[in-house]
Amino acid sequence: MMLRVREQGGEVHIDVDGVAGRQQRVLQALTECQRRAYGGREMPSVLTGVSVRAGANRMRIRLTGSDGLRFEATVIYQCLRDALLERGVPAGAVQPMP
């Protein structure tokens, strides 16, 4: 599984290749990251848009923050990587994309 997270304008783009039927796992990992960011508390409405495009082996996720809120791409990447590894994806299977 290859993971790339980058900022573009006021959005964060998350590209995941090699998901091969694990799309739900990626979405669950993203949800876990949101919960971790708020210490398990009720999350404020910080997103104005979430776009998910998924194919058989690829996912493209776009997050748009509300009121000029910026997301840290590196924090999202690290959290997703950790969450996916905790869910049993073999070590080394989540790699940054060039």
N, C-alpha and C positions, 0 to 999 in steps of 0.2 A: 504494500500500500504506500503510495507516494502522497505527501501532504504539502501544500503550499498555501500560505496565508499572507496576503499583502493588502496594504491600504491603497485606495485609489479615490482621490477626492475625499468626500465625506463618507465613503463606504469602505467596508472590508470585504474582500473577495477570498473565499476559501475554495481551493481546488483539491479534489481528492481523486486520484486515479488508482485503479486496481482494487476497487471495492467489491467486485464480484459477489453480489448478493448480501453485502453487509451495510447497505445504505441506512437501514434503521439503526444500526449500531453507531454510525457516524452522527446521526441526528440525536441519539440519546447522549452521546459524548458531549455534543454541543450544549444540550440542556443541562448536563451535569456541570459544565464549565460555568454556565450562568448562575447556577445555584451556589457553586463555590465562591463566585465573585461577591455574593451577598451573604455569605456565611449561613446559608440555608434559610435565611429570612425571605419574606415576600419580596419579590423583585419589583422595583418600580418600572413603569412603562418607559423603557429607554430606546426601544426600537420603533421606527416608523415604518420599516419595511424589511421583510425577509423574503428572499427569492431562492427557491431550490429547483435546480434542474438536475435530473438524475437519469442516467442511462444504465446499461447492463454492467459497465465496469468503470463509470466515471460519475462524479458529482460536482456540481458547481453551486456554491451557496454565496449569496450576497446579503450583507447586513447593512442597513442604513440606520444611523442613530437619530434620535429626536433632538431638536433644538441645538444643532451644532455639536452634539456629543461626538467625541472621537473615541474609537476603540484602539487599543494597542495590539497591533498585529502579532507582535512577538509573544505577548501574554496569551493570546488566543491560541497561537500555534503550540506553545508549551503545554497549555491545559489540554488541548485536544490530543496531543501526542501522549501525555500522561494518562488521560482517560481511556484512550484506545488501547494502550498497553495494559492497563489494569483490567480491561475486559477480555484479555486472553489473546490478543493479536501477538504473534511471536515477536520476541525482542529483535530489534533491527528491521522489522517489517514496515515500520512507519518511518519514512525517510523524507527529508526536505527535497523538494523539486528544485532543479537548477533554475 
